């Protein structure tokens, strides 16, 4: 899949334990990524993906469906 030229971006929707390696490999192959939630099992794993995106110049988006819930409004 990573060698195809007809793909614009990749939606990473595998088990959370595989988000980091799959997302980073997709970005290394030249694709922007949309990663399902939760982004990773730990903060440091998530940070690895963000740092890889910056280093590789790729777009990385994490799906967050709870951003508009009352729980997310604390501190606004």
C-alpha positions in Angstrom: 0.0 0.0 0.0 2.8 2.5 0.9 4.2 2.3 -2.6 0.9 3.3 -4.3 0.7 6.7 -6.0 -3.1 7.1 -6.0 -3.5 7.7 -2.3 -3.7 11.2 -0.8 -3.5 10.4 2.9 -3.9 7.4 5.2 -6.5 6.9 8.0 -4.7 4.8 10.6 -7.5 2.7 12.3 -5.6 -0.3 13.7 -5.4 -1.3 17.4 -4.0 1.5 19.6 -0.8 -0.5 20.2 0.0 -0.2 16.5 -0.8 3.5 16.0 2.8 4.7 16.6 4.7 2.3 14.3 2.0 2.4 11.5 1.6 6.1 11.6 5.3 6.8 11.5 5.9 4.3 8.7 3.1 5.9 6.7 4.6 9.4 7.2 8.1 8.1 6.2 6.5 6.8 3.0 5.4 10.3 2.2 1.7 10.3 3.4 -0.2 12.6 5.7 -2.0 10.7 8.4 -5.3 10.8 10.2 -5.0 8.7 13.4 -8.1 7.4 15.2 -8.5 7.8 19.0 -6.8 7.2 21.3 -3.7 8.5 19.6 -1.4 6.3 21.6 -1.1 4.4 24.9 1.2 7.0 26.4 2.1 10.6 26.1 5.6 9.8 25.1 4.4 7.5 22.3 2.1 10.3 21.0 5.0 12.7 21.2 7.0 10.3 18.9 4.3 10.6 16.2 4.1 14.4 16.5 7.9 14.8 16.4 8.1 12.5 13.4 5.4 14.5 11.6 7.4 17.7 12.2 10.7 16.1 11.1 9.2 14.6 8.0 7.1 17.7 7.1 3.8 15.6 7.2 0.4 16.6 8.4 -0.8 14.5 11.4 -4.4 14.7 12.7 -5.8 12.9 15.7 -9.5 12.2 15.9 -11.0 13.8 18.9 -14.8 13.5 19.2 -15.1 14.9 22.7 -13.7 18.3 22.1 -17.2 20.0 22.2 -18.5 18.1 25.3 -19.1 19.8 28.6 -16.2 17.9 30.1 -13.8 19.5 27.6 -15.0 23.0 28.5 -13.2 23.1 31.9 -10.9 26.1 31.9 -12.5 27.9 29.0 
